[in-house]
Amino acid sequence: MEIVLIDDHEVVRDGIAALIEQEYGWHVKHSVSTLSALPSHTSLDDVDVVVLDISLANESGFDVLTTIKSQAPHVKCLMLSMYDHVAYITKALELGADGYVTKTAATKELMDALEALERDENYLSSDISSKLAFGEKRVIAQLTEREKEVFLLLAKGLQPKQIAYRIDTAPKTVMVHRTNIYRKLNTTSQFGLLKIALETGMLDLADFINEDTVSQ
């Protein structure tokens, strides 16, 4: 199996390459920090799998995934990332990723993932499978679309009057939504909602920091 590694940490690439080649007999064709760092003459035609990090120094792993899938749809893409947020995982899968393994998962899971891809199967590491199940049960499945909208605004620290203005409804209606959201998510505070939003990836900390919570 011909493999390309794309990760902006050389020590990570070297460790994976050594494991892949010495213990499993697969071949690491290229090991680079970005897709653009591949030699200009390189073609993905004879590549079987790309192991790709989401967070790269100069480009988004999601953009790289999209590029690879559009140029060489036969190539299997395995996301290897420190992020285990449901939103990241879901986005990767929607963009065509064939597998997703966190960097905190056991090394064996990475090898299991590559073996699964070699068999033409998809793979999610065990911690991600649990996270997806948790996220879907706790947020996606239980909240209506309107409640999700209110949930995110509450998690960002907005008050009912501010939310009512944002979504063009009455403050009393927002209070009803808030009561239902608290009940469904088994929490009693906006801080609790923020924690859930961050844990499930429905909200990124950068979004929270940049949010103008004082707008009326």
N, C-alpha and C positions, 0 to 999 in steps of 0.2 A: 504494500500500500504506500503510495506517494503522498507525503504530508507537507504542508506549509504551515509554519508557526508565525503568527503576527501578534506581538506583545511588546510594549515599549520598555519592558524590564528584561535586560539581557540575561540576568541570572535565572529568571523564570524560564526563558526560552532554552537556555543551556541545560537546565535540570530536566525539563520535559524531553528535550532532544536525546539526552543521554539515556533516559529511561526507555524511550520508544525504540531506539536503535540497538541498545545493548541487551535489553531484556526481552523485547518483543519482535525484533527483526524487521520492523517497518523502516522506511527510509524517509528522513527529513530532507526534503528537496531544497527548501529555503527556510531560513530563520531570520525574520526582519522585524523592525519596529513599526513600520507602516506599510500599507499596500504599495504606495508610491516608491518605497525603497527596494522593491523587487527589481532585478536587472531588467533593462529595457527590452531585451530580447525574450524575456520569459513569457511563456504561454501557460494558461491554466488548463489547456487541453489534456495534459497528461498528469494532472493533479487529482487525487482522489478526495482528500480531506483538507480543509483549512481550519486550524485551531485558532480562534480569534478572541482577543480581549475586547470588551465593550469600551473601556476607557483607555484611549490612546493619546499620546502626547499632542499630536497635530491634526487628528481627525477622529471622527466618531466611528466606533465599531459598528454601529447601526448602518452608517453610510457605506462602510466597507462591505458589510454583509449584503446590502442592496446591490452594490456594484458587482460583487462576485456572482450573485444569483442571476443578475441580468446578463452578464457576459458569459458565464459558464454555469448554467443551471444544473449540470451534472455533478458539480462539485458539492460534496457534503460540507456543511459548516457547523462546527462545534464551538459554541460560545463558552469561554472559560473566563469567569469574572468574579471579582470580589463582591459584586452586587447580587443580593438575593431578593430584592424587592419584586413583588408580583408584577408591577407595571413594567419593569425591565424585562422580566422573563416573558411576559405576554407579548410585548412589542417584538422581541427577538423572534419568537415563534411565528408571529403574524408576518414578519418580513422574510420568513423562509428558513430560519435556523433549524437544523436537523437534530440538535442536541444542546443542552445547557448544563454546565457543571460549575459549581462555585469553587473558588480557590481554597476555601476552607474544607471542602470535601476531601475524603481520603484519596490518596494517589490511585488506589485500586479503582475508584469510581471513574477516574479519567480514562484508565485503560479499558474498563468495562464499556465506557461510552464509545471509544474508538472501535472496539470489537463489534458493538451494536451497529455502528455506522457501516462497518465493513460488511455486515450481514444485511445491509439495506434497511435497518431499523432505526427508529428515533430513540433518544435517551435523555432522561432528566435525572440528575443526581437525587438521592433519597431526601436530602434536606429541602430541595426545591419542590419535590412532589408534595411534601408535607406543607410547605409554605403556600403552594397553590391551593391546596385543599382548604387550608385555614383561611386564606384570603377570600376565596370564593364563598365559603360558608359564612364568614363573618361580615363581609361587606357587599360583594357583588350580588349575591343571591338574595340578601335580605332587604336591601334598600331599593326603593323605587328610583327612577331617574331623577325626579325632583328632589327626593331625599338625599341622593348622592351630591347634588348641586349644593344643597343647604349644608350638608355634612362637611364638604370641603371649605366652605366659607366660614363655618363655625370653627373648624380646625385651624384656620388662619387667624382666628381671634376676632372676627367681626361680630357685632352685636345684632340682635334681631331687627332693630330699626334700619341698620346699615344694609343687612341682607335683604330686607323687604324692598328697599330702594333699588338694590342691585338687580333683583329678579322681578321687580314690578309686581309686588303683591302686598297684602296687608301684614303688618307686624304680628297680628294675632295668628295669621296662618303660619308664619314662620315659627312661632312658639309651639304650635301644634306639631309641625314637622320636627322641631327640636326634641320634643317629648318622645315622639315615636322613635327617633334616631337613638336617643339615650337608652330607651328600652331595648331596642333591637341589638344594640352593640354592648349592652350591659355596662354602661359607664354613666357617670353623673356629672362630668365636667368637660369643659372645652379642652383642657389639657389632656384628658383621656382620649378625646377625639383626635387631637394632634398626634398623640402617641400611636394610635391605630393607623392614622393616615400615613405616617412615616414608616411604620412597620410593614404595611402592605404595599408601599410604593405608590399609593394614590396621590401622595404629596411628597415633593422633594424639599429638603431643608432650604435649598436656595430659593425655591418658590415662596416659602414662608417668610424668609428674610426680606425678599424683595417686594412682598405684597404691601401695597399701600392700605393699611387697615384703618386709616383715619379719614378716608374719602367718604363723602356723604352723597 
